[in-house]
Amino acid sequence: MDALPQEVRQEVVMRAAQIDGHSLTAYRFHSRESTQAMRETVNRHFRDAGRQVVEVTRGEWQIVSARGQDGLDSVQLRSTSIGTEGMATQWRWRAAAHPGGMPHRSRTLPSEGMALPVLQWLPAGARIVRQMVHDDPSRAAATVVALVDDPPDVAARHVRQRARGDGFQIDPTLGMPAQGAAWYRGGAGPHEASSGEAIALRRREEEVIATVSRHRDATAVVMHWSRPQ
């Protein structure tokens, strides 16, 4: 982040992760400068750029945030025995998320255009309420959260069938509930419908962890997809 002095050692934690159409980049940093000096430097940088600055203190953390037309930058600092450590984040607005959930129409996340098979596994009428894409040098990952009207057992069966149709297989090595089983069904007796399921799937190097569970008057489907790169 350019608000920090050039000599400050920064480490990327998350680069341009896509969350509901917005972009988030986060850094960890360490410096031998005092927290007071760094706070003043960050504050001055934001104000010189004509941005509105808000400063707050929460326990041992000092937080300096600045809002602009394209997003929000925030720097959190605290003192250490040798100087200062903290976290810097950069939010960039890209598209407003629909508060009631977006109807599912495509297998592509609009934030990055990443083709994801899991979007095709959602039942018809599913409402996507959260989508996150994380692309780093070693692994690409995405999480989709959706609400569906089907009961959990019906929604889970739909996910399993569509996953198998795309060439994914249940993988017992991914480590799920029930002593590491790749498939788990919870809250059901011999003659009762399941209250939820967790499923681990693999297609070559692609991995998917899917959970299906009751959520108020609907069923929540959460699918986390990842692959090395």
Wavefront OBJ file of the C-alpha trace (Angstrom):
o trace
v 0.000 0.000 0.000
v 1.435 3.365 -0.995
v 0.200 5.073 2.197
v 2.954 3.260 4.114
v 6.565 4.509 3.991
v 8.665 2.836 1.280
v 11.049 1.275 3.793
v 8.227 -0.590 5.564
v 8.322 -4.351 4.921
v 4.947 -5.432 3.525
v 3.645 -8.965 2.925
v 0.615 -9.647 0.732
v -2.039 -11.628 2.600
v -4.779 -11.462 -0.027
v -4.518 -10.003 -3.526
v -7.602 -8.664 -5.297
v -9.999 -11.158 -3.694
v -13.494 -10.703 -5.125
v -16.236 -10.393 -2.503
v -19.746 -9.612 -3.765
v -18.328 -7.780 -6.757
v -15.839 -5.743 -4.702
v -12.064 -6.202 -4.689
v -10.094 -6.650 -1.450
v -6.306 -6.605 -1.118
v -4.702 -7.002 2.326
v -1.115 -6.645 3.573
v 0.721 -7.378 6.814
v 3.577 -5.072 7.696
v 6.336 -4.496 10.248
v 8.391 -1.368 10.857
v 10.969 -0.044 13.290
v 9.176 3.322 13.276
v 7.021 4.225 16.240
v 3.274 3.758 15.936
v 2.725 7.481 16.431
v 5.113 8.385 13.596
v 3.561 5.856 11.229
v 0.037 6.976 12.065
v 0.963 10.579 11.269
v 2.588 9.526 7.987
v -0.476 7.556 6.881
v -2.838 10.338 7.929
v -0.798 12.931 6.010
v -0.676 10.744 2.884
v -4.468 10.376 2.806
v -5.127 14.060 3.491
v -2.616 15.189 0.837
v -4.597 13.071 -1.630
v -7.738 15.017 -0.689
v -9.422 12.080 1.012
v -11.647 12.186 4.085
v -9.835 10.569 7.019
v -11.342 8.849 10.062
v -9.174 7.789 13.027
v -10.277 5.525 15.869
v -8.611 3.575 18.683
v -9.771 0.081 19.632
v -7.820 -1.376 22.503
v -4.152 -1.543 21.480
v -4.959 -0.848 17.824
v -4.952 2.556 16.119
v -6.936 2.618 12.876
v -6.686 5.210 10.111
v -9.217 4.921 7.277
v -9.810 7.016 4.166
v -12.756 6.826 1.780
v -12.522 7.735 -1.883
v -14.796 7.508 -4.906
v -13.386 4.102 -5.860
v -13.208 2.494 -2.425
v -11.866 2.484 1.119
v -8.296 2.182 2.440
v -7.593 1.322 6.067
v -4.402 0.930 8.107
v -4.398 -0.738 11.546
v -1.314 -0.251 13.710
v -0.086 -1.304 17.127
v 3.187 -0.986 19.011
v 5.691 -3.824 19.361
v 8.930 -4.126 21.301
v 10.899 -3.019 18.223
v 8.472 -0.630 16.507
v 5.107 -1.152 14.825
v 3.126 -3.946 13.215
v -0.221 -3.931 11.515
v -2.546 -4.662 8.639
v -3.420 -2.533 5.616
v -6.494 -3.206 3.472
v -7.717 -1.774 0.186
v -11.373 -2.172 -0.830
v -12.268 -1.217 -4.396
v -15.919 -0.940 -5.363
v -16.844 -2.696 -8.582
v -20.506 -3.632 -8.561
v -23.310 -3.279 -6.036
v -24.516 -6.577 -4.605
v -28.245 -7.174 -4.638
v -29.328 -7.263 -0.947
v -31.897 -9.975 -1.498
v -29.614 -12.263 -3.438
v -29.003 -12.477 -7.172
v -30.951 -15.018 -9.220
v -28.671 -17.755 -10.513
v -28.323 -17.629 -14.301
v -24.687 -18.288 -15.196
v -21.773 -20.552 -14.350
v -19.435 -17.532 -14.371
v -18.780 -15.245 -11.418
v -19.286 -11.734 -12.845
v -16.514 -10.296 -10.669
v -13.678 -12.044 -12.485
v -15.252 -14.066 -15.266
v -13.912 -17.267 -13.700
v -15.678 -20.345 -15.037
v -16.830 -22.440 -12.083
v -18.665 -25.751 -12.464
v -20.243 -25.335 -9.015
v -22.554 -22.564 -10.232
v -24.216 -25.087 -12.528
v -24.826 -27.402 -9.582
v -27.313 -25.048 -7.914
v -31.009 -25.956 -8.225
v -33.216 -23.774 -10.425
v -34.286 -20.596 -8.672
v -31.249 -20.497 -6.374
v -30.431 -17.016 -5.049
v -26.721 -16.238 -4.746
v -26.216 -14.138 -1.613
v -22.411 -14.164 -1.357
v -19.600 -14.849 -3.807
v -15.874 -14.596 -3.163
v -12.974 -15.212 -5.534
v -9.382 -15.442 -4.295
v -6.593 -15.718 -6.855
v -3.040 -15.941 -5.496
v 0.224 -17.207 -7.044
v -0.205 -20.748 -5.717
v -3.963 -21.433 -5.663
v -7.189 -20.123 -7.144
v -10.269 -20.414 -4.944
v -13.879 -19.312 -4.871
v -16.766 -19.603 -2.444
v -20.433 -19.380 -3.408
v -23.251 -19.066 -0.867
v -26.805 -19.512 -2.123
v -30.323 -19.969 -0.767
v -32.720 -22.446 -2.346
v -36.327 -23.348 -1.667
v -35.808 -27.132 -1.839
v -35.385 -29.067 1.442
v -31.765 -29.984 2.301
v -31.941 -33.605 1.128
v -33.366 -32.616 -2.273
v -30.833 -29.800 -2.726
v -27.944 -32.070 -1.708
v -29.043 -34.794 -4.111
v -29.165 -32.227 -6.912
v -25.629 -31.038 -6.094
v -24.270 -34.600 -6.002
v -25.872 -35.537 -9.309
v -24.642 -32.421 -11.102
v -21.151 -32.825 -9.635
v -20.913 -36.404 -10.879
v -22.162 -35.258 -14.274
v -19.226 -32.828 -14.409
v -16.764 -35.590 -13.608
v -16.302 -34.930 -9.865
v -16.066 -37.858 -7.482
v -16.438 -38.074 -3.700
v -12.951 -37.988 -2.193
v -12.426 -39.508 1.298
v -9.002 -37.824 1.644
v -10.290 -34.231 1.917
v -11.281 -34.608 5.575
v -14.865 -33.832 6.492
v -16.958 -34.330 9.653
v -17.698 -37.818 11.000
v -14.096 -38.934 11.502
v -12.856 -37.609 8.160
v -15.519 -39.135 5.953
v -15.908 -37.440 2.578
v -19.674 -37.487 2.926
v -21.727 -36.693 6.021
v -25.465 -36.477 6.716
v -26.620 -34.843 9.940
v -29.737 -34.779 12.072
v -31.672 -37.626 10.496
v -33.131 -40.809 11.869
v -33.797 -43.955 9.828
v -37.105 -42.578 8.500
v -36.383 -38.839 8.643
v -35.195 -36.374 6.050
v -31.674 -35.070 6.521
v -31.222 -31.657 8.130
v -28.025 -31.141 6.167
v -25.092 -32.721 4.396
v -21.394 -32.084 3.805
v -19.741 -33.441 0.670
v -16.089 -33.421 -0.458
v -15.419 -33.812 -4.169
v -12.453 -33.897 -6.524
v -11.862 -33.744 -10.259
v -8.149 -34.200 -10.913
v -6.605 -31.183 -9.087
v -9.901 -29.354 -8.535
v -11.461 -29.707 -5.069
v -14.930 -28.772 -3.860
v -16.277 -28.772 -0.306
v -20.067 -28.405 -0.304
v -22.393 -28.056 2.673
v -26.179 -28.026 2.559
v -28.182 -27.082 5.651
v -31.415 -25.577 6.882
v -31.384 -21.785 7.134
v -34.545 -20.161 8.507
v -37.244 -20.723 5.862
v -34.838 -21.853 3.150
v -31.861 -24.136 2.534
v -28.325 -22.729 2.432
v -25.872 -24.204 -0.060
v -22.213 -23.263 0.479
v -19.641 -24.500 -2.035
v -15.910 -23.824 -1.793
v -13.952 -24.592 -4.979
v -10.157 -24.497 -5.357
v -7.321 -25.645 -7.592
v -3.526 -25.158 -7.652
v -2.008 -22.912 -10.293
l 1 2 3 4 5 6 7 8 9 10 11 12 13 14 15 16 17 18 19 20 21 22 23 24 25 26 27 28 29 30 31 32 33 34 35 36 37 38 39 40 41 42 43 44 45 46 47 48 49 50 51 52 53 54 55 56 57 58 59 60 61 62 63 64 65 66 67 68 69 70 71 72 73 74 75 76 77 78 79 80 81 82 83 84 85 86 87 88 89 90 91 92 93 94 95 96 97 98 99 100 101 102 103 104 105 106 107 108 109 110 111 112 113 114 115 116 117 118 119 120 121 122 123 124 125 126 127 128 129 130 131 132 133 134 135 136 137 138 139 140 141 142 143 144 145 146 147 148 149 150 151 152 153 154 155 156 157 158 159 160 161 162 163 164 165 166 167 168 169 170 171 172 173 174 175 176 177 178 179 180 181 182 183 184 185 186 187 188 189 190 191 192 193 194 195 196 197 198 199 200 201 202 203 204 205 206 207 208 209 210 211 212 213 214 215 216 217 218 219 220 221 222 223 224 225 226 227 228 229
